[in-house]
Amino acid sequence: MHDLPRTILHLDLHPANVLRTERGAVVIDWRNAAEGPGDLDTAMSALILGQVAIVSIAHPLGAEAGRLLDHFLAVAPGDPLRMLHGAVARSRQCRTLSAGEIGMLDAAAERVRRS
């Protein structure tokens, strides 16, 4: 098995964790950061958007999340679908998700696959 390139991953990158400043965008909330394949980070972001798109996570972007997810996957680098299973597994361990949100992870992943 060939080794995948590894990099620093945010693992919780979504619109609420990006602030606009006078100097440009700044990514905040690096508590989940780890080293790993870049596609995992992209898959995690897609899964989060998928959760909002299917309304398993209430968010002001809810109505637009599906379109944002579709656009994100159209322009995202790499192959996030390759790591989607890993993103779901990682999310199942997330202490901040409710049991209901965890129960909807498979549906959110399916929404990502349909993009």
N, C-alpha and C positions, 0 to 999 in steps of 0.2 A: 504494500500500500504506500502510495507516495505521500510525502508530508505536504500539508497545505501551508502556505505562507501565514505567519502569525503577526498580529499587530495589537495595539491597544484598542479595546472595544469599550464603548460607553454602556451598552446593553439596556439603556432606558431612554433612547433618543426619540423624542416626539416633539411636536410644536411647543408644548408647555415648558420644555427644557431648553428652549432657544430664546434668548433675549436679544432684542434689537438695541444697539447702543450707537452713540455717535461715531464710533470707530468700526461698526459693523456688527454682525451676529456673534453672540457669545453663547457657547454651550455650557449649561450649568448642571448640577446634580450628578456628580461622578461617583456616587456611592457604590454603584454596581459594576464599576469598571473592572476589567480583567483582560488577560491576554488570550488571543484566539484567532480563528479565521474571520476575516472581514465579512464574509457572507452571513455569519451568525448575527453580527450587529445589524445588518440590513434586514435579516429575517425577523429579528426582535422588533425593529421599528415597524415593519409591515404587519406583524401580528398585533401590535398595539393599535395601529390604525384599523386593522380588521375588527378588533374588539369594539372600538368606538363605532365603526360602520354598522355592526349588527346590534348595537345598543346594549352590549353586555357591560360596558363602562359608560356611564352618563358623562357627557362632555359637551360644552358649547359648540364644538365642531361637528357634533353628531350628524347633522343633516348633510354636511359636506365631506365627511370622512371617507365615504365610498369613492367619491371622485378623486379625493386627495390620494387615497391608496392606489387607485388605478394609475394615476399620473406618476406617483412615486415609483411604482414597480416598472413603469415604462422607461424611466430615466435612471433608475438605481444601477450602480455598477455591480458586476459579478452575477452570481446566481443565487439569490436569496431563497428560492424554493428548495434548493439543495439542502439548506440548513433549517428549514421550517420545522421539521420534526424535533430538532434540538432546541429550537426556540420555544416550542410548546412544552417540552419536558422541563426546560429551565423555568418557564412561567408557572408551571404546576407547583414549583417549590417557593414561589414568591409569597412572602408573609403578608404583603399589603393587599393581595387580591382576596376577595370574599369567596366563600364556597360556591356561590352562584356564578361568579366570574370565572372561577377555575372550571366549573362545569360547562361553561360555554367556550372554552378554549378550542375545542375541536371544530365548533361551528365557525369561530373566527378564523382558524387556519383554512377551513374550506373556502371562506370568503376570499382569503388571500390567494388561494389556488385558482379561483375563478377570475381573477384580475387579468 
